[in-house]
Structures are given as structure tokens and as C-alpha cells.
Amino acid sequence: MISSTATTRPKSLGYVFTNLGVGGNIMGEKRNGELGLIEAYKKQQESSSSSSPSYTIIRPGGLEEPKRNKVLGPSVLEISQGDVFSGIISRADVAEITVELALSEAPNVKNTAVELYYTDSVVPVENRFKSLLKSSSEGEQRSNLRLHGRTYSELFQGIQSNVDFTE
């Protein structure tokens, strides 16, 4: 499922401005869709003794202007989990990573949600997450929150299953 960053953050600027720009409660509806999907898959897994189908919720950041729409690939992308970061990304990169995630055999990319954007555009979804952008004392980014890779396989390595959002 393709959704949006900040769907779990009704007080964030991204949530508020998207609702104002598009109108209505589009962000709330996206979140309701996410929750409905998660619930449907949980019920399916509880009632099935065999392997069940799985889902991945992809929350891209703001979409780039269509005239610059091109695939830049995994080396410039960042994945995070917990709906704490956002950024900008092209529709072409969203489409490509959606296919890559759908075809991935890695068990960690199943039944989870990820946020996706270009590394050089990352911003916190809410001000309270600014400290998470800072480097650790060793000078490295917090690898559990900000995933990078030269290939899609490398980019997906640190994804954790069963993650929706951070309180």
C-alpha cells in the first residue's frame, strides 16, 4: 500500500498542509486505510494455519515536480521507520521501490511500514524528532532509524517487521 509520511502525526505540518491543499481529511483517510489493511492481515494470519499473505505500507515523502520525475535509485534514498522523518522523492523512485519491495523475498520487509525519501532532503515530521537527526557521539547516524544502501537489498537490510509508528 502506498500512503504518505505523517499519516500518524495529525499535529504535524505535513498532515495539516496536505489536508488543506487537497481538502477534506485525506491524511485521516490514508491512516484509516493503513489501519484497515493491518487489521485485515492480522485477522487472516490468526485464522490461517498456513503461510499468510503479507503487506508493506510505503509512506513516501513529498512528491517531486512531475517534470523532474526520474529514477535516481537506492544510493540516494533513505528508509526510516516510525513515521518520524520525511523528505522529497520522485514518483519514479516510489514506483521502482514499490516493485522492489513487492518482489523482495526478505522476511523483514513483510507486515511493516517504511518511510521513503531522498537522503539529502530529510526533515523531522514533528519538531520533537529533531534530536534524532543529530549524529551520535561516534559521528555516525542512528542506523536503526535511517537506512541507506548502494543496492535495494542493502537498503532493505535494516527494516524491522511489525513497525507502524513511534509514540
C-alpha positions as CSV (number, residue, x, y, z in Angstrom):
1,M,0.0,0.0,0.0
2,I,1.3,3.5,-0.8
3,S,0.3,6.1,1.8
4,S,2.2,9.2,3.0
5,T,4.6,10.3,5.6
6,A,3.0,12.0,8.6
7,T,-0.3,10.0,8.4
8,T,0.2,9.1,12.1
9,R,1.0,12.7,13.1
10,P,-2.2,14.8,13.0
11,K,-0.4,17.8,14.6
12,S,2.5,17.8,12.1
13,L,2.7,20.5,9.3
14,G,2.8,17.8,6.6
15,Y,-0.5,16.4,7.9
16,V,-2.2,19.8,8.2
17,F,-1.0,21.2,4.9
18,T,-1.8,18.1,2.9
19,N,-5.4,18.2,4.3
20,L,-5.6,22.0,3.5
21,G,-4.1,21.6,0.0
22,V,-6.1,18.6,-1.1
23,G,-9.1,19.3,1.1
24,G,-11.2,17.2,3.4
25,N,-9.4,14.7,5.6
26,I,-7.2,13.0,3.1
27,M,-4.5,12.2,5.7
28,G,-7.0,10.8,8.1
29,E,-8.4,8.6,5.3
30,K,-5.0,7.4,4.4
31,R,-4.4,6.4,8.1
32,N,-7.8,4.7,8.2
33,G,-6.7,2.7,5.1
34,E,-3.4,1.7,6.8
35,L,-5.2,0.6,9.9
36,G,-7.8,-1.3,7.9
37,L,-5.1,-3.1,6.0
38,I,-3.1,-4.0,9.1
39,E,-6.3,-5.3,10.8
40,A,-7.3,-7.4,7.8
41,Y,-3.9,-9.1,7.6
42,K,-3.9,-9.8,11.3
43,K,-7.2,-11.5,11.1
44,Q,-6.1,-13.5,8.1
45,Q,-2.9,-14.6,9.9
46,E,-4.9,-15.6,13.0
47,S,-7.3,-17.7,11.1
48,S,-4.8,-19.4,8.8
49,S,-2.5,-22.2,9.7
50,S,-0.5,-22.0,6.5
51,S,1.6,-19.1,5.4
52,S,-0.4,-16.0,5.0
53,P,-0.1,-13.2,2.5
54,S,1.7,-10.1,3.8
55,Y,1.7,-6.4,3.4
56,T,4.1,-3.5,3.3
57,I,3.0,0.1,3.8
58,I,5.2,2.6,1.9
59,R,5.0,6.1,3.1
60,P,6.8,8.4,0.6
61,G,7.7,11.9,1.5
62,G,6.5,14.8,-0.6
63,L,6.4,14.1,-4.3
64,E,8.7,16.0,-6.6
65,E,7.5,18.1,-9.5
66,P,6.5,15.6,-12.3
67,K,8.7,17.3,-15.0
68,R,11.8,16.2,-13.0
69,N,10.4,12.7,-12.4
70,K,13.2,10.2,-12.8
71,V,14.6,7.2,-11.0
72,L,17.7,8.1,-9.0
73,G,18.0,4.7,-7.3
74,P,18.8,3.2,-3.9
75,S,22.1,5.0,-3.4
76,V,20.4,8.4,-2.9
77,L,17.4,7.0,-0.9
78,E,16.8,6.8,2.8
79,I,14.3,4.5,4.5
80,S,13.2,5.1,8.1
81,Q,10.5,3.6,10.3
82,G,8.3,5.0,12.9
83,D,6.9,8.0,10.9
84,V,9.4,10.4,12.4
85,F,11.2,11.6,9.2
86,S,10.1,12.8,5.8
87,G,11.6,14.5,2.7
88,I,11.2,14.7,-1.0
89,I,11.1,11.8,-3.6
90,S,10.2,11.4,-7.2
91,R,7.2,9.4,-8.3
92,A,9.5,7.3,-10.4
93,D,11.6,6.2,-7.4
94,V,8.4,5.5,-5.4
95,A,7.2,3.2,-8.2
96,E,10.6,1.4,-8.5
97,I,10.9,0.8,-4.8
98,T,7.3,-0.4,-4.6
99,V,8.1,-3.1,-7.2
100,E,11.4,-4.0,-5.4
101,L,9.7,-4.4,-2.0
102,A,6.9,-6.4,-3.6
103,L,9.4,-8.8,-5.2
104,S,11.7,-9.0,-2.2
105,E,12.0,-12.4,-0.5
106,A,13.4,-10.8,2.7
107,P,11.1,-11.7,5.6
108,N,11.9,-8.4,7.4
109,V,10.1,-6.3,4.7
110,K,6.8,-8.1,5.3
111,N,4.0,-6.8,7.6
112,T,5.6,-3.4,8.3
113,A,5.6,0.3,7.3
114,V,8.5,2.3,5.9
115,E,9.1,5.9,5.1
116,L,11.0,6.8,2.0
117,Y,12.7,10.0,0.7
118,Y,16.0,11.3,-0.7
119,T,18.7,11.4,2.0
120,D,19.6,15.0,1.2
121,S,16.0,16.2,1.9
122,V,15.3,14.6,5.3
123,V,13.4,16.6,7.9
124,P,11.7,15.6,11.1
125,V,7.9,15.1,10.8
126,E,7.5,17.0,14.1
127,N,9.9,19.3,16.0
128,R,10.2,16.8,18.8
129,F,12.1,14.4,16.5
130,K,14.8,16.9,15.6
131,S,17.3,15.3,18.0
132,L,17.0,12.0,16.1
133,L,18.6,13.7,13.1
134,K,21.8,14.5,15.1
135,S,24.7,12.2,14.8
136,S,25.8,10.0,17.7
137,S,28.9,10.7,19.6
138,E,30.9,8.5,17.2
139,G,29.8,10.7,14.3
140,E,27.5,8.1,12.7
141,Q,23.8,8.4,12.0
142,R,21.4,6.3,14.1
143,S,21.4,3.3,11.8
144,N,18.2,1.8,13.3
145,L,16.2,4.9,12.1
146,R,17.9,5.9,8.9
147,L,18.7,3.2,6.5
148,H,21.0,3.5,3.4
149,G,22.4,1.2,0.8
150,R,24.0,1.1,-2.6
151,T,21.5,-1.6,-3.7
152,Y,17.9,-2.3,-2.8
153,S,19.0,-5.4,-0.9
154,E,21.4,-3.3,1.2
155,L,18.7,-0.6,1.7
156,F,16.2,-3.1,2.9
157,Q,18.6,-4.9,5.4
158,G,17.8,-2.9,8.5
159,I,14.0,-2.8,8.0
160,Q,12.2,-4.3,11.0
161,S,8.9,-6.2,10.7
162,N,5.8,-5.1,12.6
163,V,6.7,-1.4,12.9
164,D,3.9,1.1,12.4
165,F,4.9,4.4,14.2
166,T,6.8,5.7,17.2
167,E,5.0,7.4,20.0
